[in-house]
Amino acid sequence: MPYMYIVECSDGSFYVGSTWVLERRVWEHNNGGGVEYTRRRRPVRLVYHEKYERISEAYGREKQVQNWSRAKRQALIDGRPQDLPMLSRWPSDPEDEPSVE
């Protein structure tokens, strides 16, 4: 089954990805087989994941969550779905620019 996942890096930042095999992908991030972003921030630990029927759904969710603020990602990780609408960005707020983490 495909997954969208979030790992927390050693510097406290989050990396959002999608994969077919979750355990293998986290292992790859921790053993130099991940993307450059996580290679420089090892070790990483899995903090959240969602399972999907199709990889295209997992990838779509990955792209959605990548554009969220850190606070909104943290609410998702913490299991606070009621906070997600409140944490949506307002384009006019410069402090809430999209995160590249």
Secondary structure as the mmCIF struct_conf table of DSSP 4:
data_model
#
loop_
_struct_conf.conf_type_id
_struct_conf.id
_struct_conf.beg_label_comp_id
_struct_conf.beg_label_asym_id
_struct_conf.beg_label_seq_id
_struct_conf.end_label_comp_id
_struct_conf.end_label_asym_id
_struct_conf.end_label_seq_id
STRN STRN1 TYR A 3 GLU A 8
TURN_TY1_P TURN_TY1_P1 SER A 10 ASP A 11
BEND BEND1 GLY A 12 GLY A 12
STRN STRN2 PHE A 14 THR A 19
BEND BEND2 TRP A 20 TRP A 20
HELX_RH_AL_P HELX_RH_AL_P1 LEU A 22 ASN A 30
TURN_TY1_P TURN_TY1_P2 ASN A 31 GLY A 32
BEND BEND3 GLY A 34 GLY A 34
HELX_RH_AL_P HELX_RH_AL_P2 GLU A 36 ARG A 39
TURN_TY1_P TURN_TY1_P3 ARG A 40 ARG A 41
STRN STRN3 ARG A 45 LYS A 51
BEND BEND4 GLU A 53 ARG A 54
HELX_RH_AL_P HELX_RH_AL_P3 ILE A 55 GLN A 66
TURN_TY1_P TURN_TY1_P4 ASN A 67 ASN A 67
BEND BEND5 TRP A 68 TRP A 68
HELX_RH_AL_P HELX_RH_AL_P4 ARG A 70 ASP A 78
TURN_TY1_P TURN_TY1_P5 GLY A 79 GLY A 79
HELX_RH_3T_P HELX_RH_3T_P1 PRO A 81 ASP A 83
TURN_TY1_P TURN_TY1_P6 LEU A 84 LEU A 87
TURN_TY1_P TURN_TY1_P7 PRO A 91 SER A 92
HELX_RH_3T_P HELX_RH_3T_P2 PRO A 94 ASP A 96
HELX_LH_PP_P HELX_LH_PP_P1 GLU A 97 SER A 99
#
